[in-house]
C-alpha cells in the first residue's frame, strides 16, 4: 500500500491574530446574529427586540446586548421619556456585519426551500433518504 504524502496548504496564511476567529468569536453565540439582524433597520428598544426574537430570555438578551456594546457593535442610548427607555442601534462596525449575515440568511432560505421540496413518504419519516445498510459477514 503506497504512503500518501501530505499536500501543501495553498491558502494564504492568516495573520497571528486570525481575523476569522475574532469575527466568529463575536458572532458565534446562539442569538448574536439574530440581534444584529434585527437592529439592521431602525434603532430598537429592549422590549421590541424581545418581541422580535420571542425564544430568547430577557437575561440572555441583556447579556448579549451588553457584550455587543462592549465590542463596539452597537450603541446604547437612553431616551428621556416617561418611563425611561433605552434604544440600541448598530455602529458602523455592526453595519459591516450585515452583508455577511444577509448571505447566511439567503443560504438558510435556500436550504429551507430544498428541504421543503424533498418528498416525504410518511409523517415523521426522515427528509433525506438513508444510505442502505451494509451487511456484515
C-alpha positions in Angstrom: 0.0 0.0 0.0 1.6 3.3 -1.0 2.2 6.0 1.6 0.3 9.2 0.9 2.3 12.4 1.1 0.9 15.4 2.9 0.0 18.1 0.4 1.0 21.7 1.0 -1.7 24.1 2.1 -2.3 26.6 -0.8 -4.5 29.0 1.2 -2.7 32.3 2.1 -1.5 32.4 5.7 -3.6 34.3 8.2 -2.1 36.9 10.5 -1.1 35.8 14.0 -4.4 37.1 15.4 -6.8 35.4 13.0 -9.5 37.8 11.8 -11.9 35.0 11.0 -11.6 33.6 14.6 -12.1 37.1 16.0 -15.2 37.7 13.9 -16.7 34.3 14.7 -15.9 34.8 18.4 -18.1 37.9 18.2 -20.9 36.4 16.1 -20.7 32.8 17.3 -23.3 33.0 20.0 -26.7 31.5 19.7 -28.5 34.8 19.4 -25.9 37.3 18.4 -26.5 37.2 14.6 -30.3 37.5 15.2 -29.8 40.6 17.4 -27.6 42.3 14.8 -30.1 41.4 12.0 -33.0 42.8 14.0 -31.1 46.1 14.5 -30.4 46.4 10.8 -33.3 48.8 10.4 -34.1 51.5 12.9 -32.9 51.5 16.5 -34.9 49.1 18.7 -35.9 49.2 22.4 -35.3 46.2 24.6 -38.9 45.2 24.6 -39.1 45.4 20.8 -36.1 43.1 20.5 -37.7 40.7 22.9 -40.8 40.5 20.7 -38.7 40.3 17.5 -36.9 37.2 19.0 -39.5 35.5 21.1 -37.5 32.5 22.1 -34.7 34.5 23.8 -34.9 35.1 27.5 -34.6 38.6 28.9 -31.5 37.6 30.8 -29.7 36.3 27.7 -30.8 39.2 25.6 -29.5 41.7 28.2 -26.1 39.8 28.4 -25.8 39.7 24.6 -26.6 43.4 24.2 -24.0 44.3 26.9 -21.4 42.1 25.1 -22.1 43.6 21.7 -21.9 47.1 23.2 -18.6 46.3 24.8 -17.3 45.0 21.5 -18.3 48.2 19.6 -21.0 46.5 17.5 -24.0 48.5 18.9 -24.7 51.6 20.9 -27.0 52.0 23.9 -28.8 55.3 24.0 -31.0 56.4 27.0 -34.2 58.1 25.8 -35.6 60.8 28.0 -39.2 59.6 28.3 -41.6 58.6 30.9 -41.0 55.8 31.8 -37.3 56.0 30.9 -36.3 53.9 27.8 -33.2 52.7 26.1 -32.6 52.2 22.4 -30.0 50.1 20.7 -28.5 50.8 17.3 -25.7 49.4 15.2 -22.4 51.2 15.0 -20.5 51.4 11.7 -18.7 48.2 12.7 -22.1 46.5 13.3 -23.3 47.6 9.9 -20.2 46.0 8.3 -21.5 42.6 9.6 -24.9 42.9 7.8 -23.8 41.7 4.3 -22.3 38.5 5.9 -25.5 37.9 7.9 -27.6 38.6 4.8 -25.6 36.0 2.9 -26.2 33.5 5.7 -29.9 34.3 5.7 -30.1 33.8 1.9 -28.3 30.4 2.2 -30.7 29.4 5.0 -33.7 30.3 2.9 -32.3 28.2 0.0 -31.8 25.2 2.4 -35.4 25.5 3.6 -36.7 25.5 0.1 -34.6 22.5 -0.8 -35.8 20.6 2.3 -39.4 21.5 1.6 -39.1 20.2 -2.0 -37.8 16.8 -0.8 -40.5 14.1 -0.9 -41.6 12.7 2.4 -43.2 9.2 2.5 -44.9 9.4 5.8 -45.2 11.8 8.8 -42.1 11.6 10.9 -40.0 10.0 8.2 -36.6 11.4 7.6 -36.3 14.2 5.0 -33.2 12.8 3.4 -33.0 9.2 2.1 -30.8 7.0 4.2 -27.9 5.1 2.8 -28.6 1.3 2.5 -27.5 -0.7 5.5 -24.3 -2.8 4.9 -24.3 -6.4 5.8 -21.6 -8.0 7.8 -20.5 -11.4 7.0 
